[in-house]
Amino acid sequence: MHTLIIGSGMAGITLAREIRKLDRERPLTVVTADDGSFYSKPNLSNAFAAGKRPQDLVMTPAERLEQDLGLRILRHCPVEAIDAGRRTVRSAQGELAYDQLVLAVGASQVRLPLAGDAADAVLTVNSLDDYAALRRRLDGCRRVAIVGAGLIGCEFANDLRLGGFAVDLFDIAPLPLARLLPEAAATLLRDRLAGIGVGFHLATALRSIDRDGEGFRLSTGDGAVNRYDLVISAVGLKPNLELARSAGLATGIGIRTDAFLRTSDPDIYALGDCIEIAGHYLPYVMPIMHGARKLAATLAGRPEPLGLPAMPVVLKTPACPTVVSPPPAGPGRWEATPADDGLRALYVDAASGEASGFVLQGACTRERMALAGRMPALVVA
């Protein structure tokens, strides 16, 4: 039984490790478009101020993974298409056969359709190579614009400000992380980031980006023009669906899977930032870790459905420590209380009257494990 994993990010390599805990003998191949070394992508957004070079972020080189896990990694080998009927994939190194196929193909940064002669010069940071490019382009810079005041945008803003850069955040929303945090928590995050010198241009639509000597002019819908040495886009992620569609798999926001992480093809599974499970898109670390353990058991012949306990997300914004456990979709209300040089907010479910999500900031973040234990699990069956 040959298992082929497409993708060598956190999802693909964690799955390979979990499979090897259960089965040391099965043929296992990882095929990847990059060099196959393992690093944690979430660490990219707080590495600069810590002085970390790209090579410092590599946790396990590809050669060591092959040796430790007894698998084969096909490096720099993009996969072009899947022939589900023949159970083969077409890659840059030829045709590869599989018995079980796992898509761990991740997600890409969304690019805004900006006008201007420098729209293609906007930098996104979604890989180790991107981080290396960021460090090169920051050399000699003073002013940096970040488009998108979501989780990644705020983390980069905090990190680059600590690194000594003048940083401005742009977003069409009226507050940072407006879709994830209640108003009181988003306001506190904005104020704490502003307190360390991060500039905000909120409720602001961008119009164009043009070259201005060695830098850029960023024009907004209200006619304002600001000059920056570098522009970074962090407006969100979109799952990579091209391969799934080439195989005729069902897709929505992501590759649709059931509770066993099986796609609409019984021999193809999916894991990580590329999937949509029971209507949920959960591009966070803990769902990947839980999913890898369950999927490894399923691939080994002991099917285990995925159930997800409350898994708080920790923002890497030291100016305003923040932990959020997003509530499930459904009617309810946020109840926020300032406390302990921070804030505690609970999302109260309209039907049960019980808390089903929370946000903790400042010193209140020490309550995260106690509160997480009270939150309902996400049922994905």
Secondary structure, DSSP 8 states (H G I E B T S, - for coil): --EEEE--SHHHHHHHHHHHHH-SSS-EEEE-SS---EE-GGGGGGSTTTT--GGGGEEE-HHHHHHHHT-EEE-S--EEEEETTTTEEEETTEEEE-SEEEE---EEE-----BSTTGGG-B---SHHHHHHHHHHHTT--EEEEE--SHHHHHHHHHHHHTT-EEEEE-SSSSTTTTTS-HHHHHHHHHHHHHTT-EEE-S--EEEEEEETTEEEEEETTS-EEEESEEEE---EEE--HHHHHTT--BSSSEEE-TTSB-SSTTEEE-STTEEETTB---SHHHHHHHHHHHHHHHTT-----EE----EEE--TTS-EEEE---SSSEEEEEEEETTEEEEEEEETTT-SEEEEEEEGGGGGGHHHHHTTS--EE--
